[in-house]
Amino acid sequence: MMKRLILTRHAKSSWDDPTMSDHDRPLNPRGRAAAADLGGWLASRGDLPQEVLCSDALRTRQTWEGIAPALPDAPEATLKPALYHAGPDVMLAVLRHATAETVMMIGHNPGIAEFAARLVAQAPANAEFSRYPTGATLVVSFEIADWKDLDWHQGSVRDFIVPKEIVA
């Protein structure tokens, strides 16, 4: 059996209002464009999530809202407050409750970078992987029957991209 994870850090957010809480920061125009580009990239590759686990922060929700229109039969995102600035152990615990074959998780740094590094057996040959900049997306496969069987260093990287690498 095979499971696939699409692991995305939220797109670029706005810092225009210094009084706004971190949780409520929206995407900036570059972030909205990057989310749409990521949606097109995923659709062109056939990497279509059947389940979306998303931090409840505004910028992660808006990232999914930018990606979803490019995907046929895009599911509704399941908002997971535990993913807001979650560390790798919390992210793993949330993912172990997933039910679909292909799951997308949208979260934040620094946790998502460490989570990605600990999931894969071998890191992709992309200098941006360790930094996991905004919009970074890892597509990784696992030879497991159920998400509850997921453990560290089991993933085979299918692809890794950052929005600036997507050619429109």
C-alpha positions as CSV (number, residue, x, y, z in Angstrom):
1,M,0.0,0.0,0.0
2,M,1.2,3.5,-0.7
3,K,0.4,6.9,1.0
4,R,1.3,10.3,-0.3
5,L,1.9,13.5,1.6
6,I,1.9,17.0,0.1
7,L,3.6,19.1,2.7
8,T,3.3,22.9,2.1
9,R,4.5,25.9,4.1
10,H,2.0,28.8,3.9
11,A,2.7,31.3,1.1
12,K,4.2,34.7,1.8
13,S,2.3,36.7,4.3
14,S,1.8,40.4,4.9
15,W,3.5,42.4,7.7
16,D,1.8,45.6,6.8
17,D,-0.1,46.0,10.1
18,P,2.3,45.6,13.0
19,T,-0.6,45.6,15.5
20,M,-2.2,42.5,13.9
21,S,-1.8,39.2,15.7
22,D,0.5,36.6,14.1
23,H,-2.5,34.2,13.8
24,D,-4.5,36.8,11.8
25,R,-1.8,37.8,9.2
26,P,-3.1,37.5,5.6
27,L,-1.2,36.6,2.5
28,N,0.4,39.4,0.6
29,P,0.0,39.8,-3.2
30,R,3.1,37.7,-3.9
31,G,1.8,35.0,-1.5
32,R,-1.6,34.9,-3.3
33,A,0.1,34.5,-6.7
34,A,2.4,31.8,-5.3
35,A,-0.5,29.8,-3.9
36,A,-2.2,29.9,-7.3
37,D,1.0,28.8,-9.0
38,L,1.4,25.9,-6.5
39,G,-2.2,24.8,-7.3
40,G,-1.4,24.7,-11.0
41,W,1.9,22.9,-10.4
42,L,0.2,20.2,-8.3
43,A,-2.7,19.8,-10.9
44,S,-0.2,19.5,-13.7
45,R,1.6,16.6,-11.9
46,G,-1.6,14.8,-10.8
47,D,-0.7,15.4,-7.1
48,L,-4.3,15.9,-5.9
49,P,-5.0,15.8,-2.2
50,Q,-8.1,13.9,-1.1
51,E,-7.8,15.3,2.4
52,V,-6.3,18.7,3.6
53,L,-5.1,19.2,7.1
54,C,-4.5,22.9,7.6
55,S,-3.4,25.2,10.5
56,D,-6.2,27.5,11.4
57,A,-4.1,30.6,10.9
58,L,-5.4,33.0,8.3
59,R,-2.3,32.7,6.0
60,T,-2.5,28.9,5.9
61,R,-6.2,29.0,5.1
62,Q,-5.6,31.5,2.4
63,T,-2.8,29.4,1.0
64,W,-5.3,26.5,0.5
65,E,-7.9,28.9,-0.9
66,G,-5.3,29.9,-3.5
67,I,-4.3,26.3,-4.4
68,A,-7.8,24.7,-4.4
69,P,-9.3,26.3,-7.5
70,A,-6.7,24.7,-9.8
71,L,-7.5,21.2,-8.4
72,P,-10.4,19.1,-9.7
73,D,-12.6,17.9,-6.8
74,A,-10.6,19.8,-4.2
75,P,-11.7,18.8,-0.7
76,E,-12.7,21.2,2.0
77,A,-9.7,21.8,4.3
78,T,-10.0,20.4,7.9
79,L,-8.7,23.2,10.2
80,K,-6.3,21.9,12.8
81,P,-5.5,24.4,15.5
82,A,-2.7,22.1,16.7
83,L,-0.8,22.7,13.5
84,Y,-0.4,26.4,14.3
85,H,3.4,26.7,14.8
86,A,3.5,23.0,15.6
87,G,6.7,21.1,16.1
88,P,7.4,17.8,14.2
89,D,6.0,15.5,16.9
90,V,2.7,17.3,16.9
91,M,2.6,17.3,13.1
92,L,3.3,13.6,13.0
93,A,0.5,12.9,15.6
94,V,-2.0,14.9,13.5
95,L,-1.0,13.1,10.2
96,R,-1.3,9.7,11.9
97,H,-5.1,10.4,12.1
98,A,-5.5,11.1,8.4
99,T,-7.7,8.7,6.4
100,A,-7.1,9.5,2.7
101,E,-4.4,8.0,0.4
102,T,-3.1,11.5,-0.6
103,V,-3.1,14.1,2.2
104,M,-2.0,17.7,2.0
105,M,-0.8,19.4,5.2
106,I,-0.3,23.2,5.4
107,G,1.7,24.6,8.2
108,H,4.5,26.9,9.5
109,N,8.2,27.1,10.1
110,P,10.3,26.3,12.0
111,G,8.3,23.1,12.7
112,I,7.5,22.2,9.1
113,A,11.2,22.3,8.0
114,E,12.2,19.9,10.7
115,F,9.1,17.7,10.1
116,A,10.0,17.4,6.4
117,A,13.6,16.6,7.2
118,R,12.6,13.9,9.7
119,L,10.0,12.3,7.3
120,V,12.3,11.6,4.4
121,A,14.9,8.8,4.1
122,Q,17.0,11.1,1.9
123,A,16.6,14.9,1.5
124,P,16.0,16.2,-2.0
125,A,19.0,17.8,-3.8
126,N,17.5,21.3,-3.5
127,A,19.4,23.9,-1.4
128,E,16.1,25.4,-0.3
129,F,14.9,22.2,1.4
130,S,16.6,22.8,4.8
131,R,15.3,26.4,4.9
132,Y,11.7,25.5,3.7
133,P,10.8,29.0,2.6
134,T,7.3,30.3,2.2
135,G,5.3,28.2,-0.3
136,A,7.9,25.3,-0.2
137,T,6.1,22.1,-1.1
138,L,7.4,18.5,-0.6
139,V,5.6,15.6,-2.3
140,V,6.6,12.4,-0.5
141,S,5.5,8.8,-0.7
142,F,5.4,6.2,2.0
143,E,5.1,2.4,1.8
144,I,2.6,2.1,4.5
145,A,-1.0,0.7,4.7
146,D,-2.3,3.2,7.2
147,W,-1.1,6.7,8.3
148,K,-1.0,5.4,11.9
149,D,2.0,3.3,10.8
150,L,4.0,6.4,9.7
151,D,7.4,6.9,11.4
152,W,10.5,9.0,10.8
153,H,12.7,8.6,7.8
154,Q,10.3,6.4,5.8
155,G,9.5,8.8,3.0
156,S,10.6,8.7,-0.6
157,V,10.8,12.2,-2.1
158,R,8.8,12.5,-5.3
159,D,9.4,16.3,-5.7
160,F,10.2,19.4,-3.8
161,I,9.7,23.0,-5.1
162,V,9.5,26.6,-4.0
163,P,7.2,29.0,-5.8
164,K,10.0,30.9,-7.5
165,E,11.0,27.7,-9.3
166,I,7.6,27.3,-10.9
167,V,7.6,28.5,-14.5
168,A,4.2,30.0,-15.3
